[in-house]
Amino acid sequence: MRKKVPYVNLETVKDQDGNIEAFKIRTVSYLPKDSKPTGSGEGKVADKILYRPLTINYSGTSTEFYYFDVDFTVKREEVGLLERGVNVKVKSNGVTETRTEMEMSSEVLKDGDGNTGGITVEYEEDEL
């Protein structure tokens, strides 16, 4: 997974009074060059969810790879009661990649990199 989503950044958007309005999650994914990635998972989630599942879907099959930006916005009023952060996953044609599929790509995984569970980022308030 770290090879597919090498960069995830969380930005807290605040209003002029310092109140949180939204969270912006910016990702850069390393996917087949002919992909047209889309993101899903924004909007309301159940109050029992700890980590909002954000998914980057793609359908590319090229053997050449390229970096794609996919950004998500989570509005403050849509954050679930127990929600701590997000978990970003990459899915090919709606099916989560397995280690075998990832090894078949031009990027070969090293031992210990087979975690396809996603990348988790927690919401964190900056202290003043």
Secondary structure by P-SEA (a helix, b strand, c coil): ccccccbbbbbbbbcccccccbbbbbbbbbccccccccccccccccccccccbbbbbbbccccbbbbbbbbbbbccccccccccbbbbbbbcccccccaaaaaaccccccccccccccbbbbbbbbcc
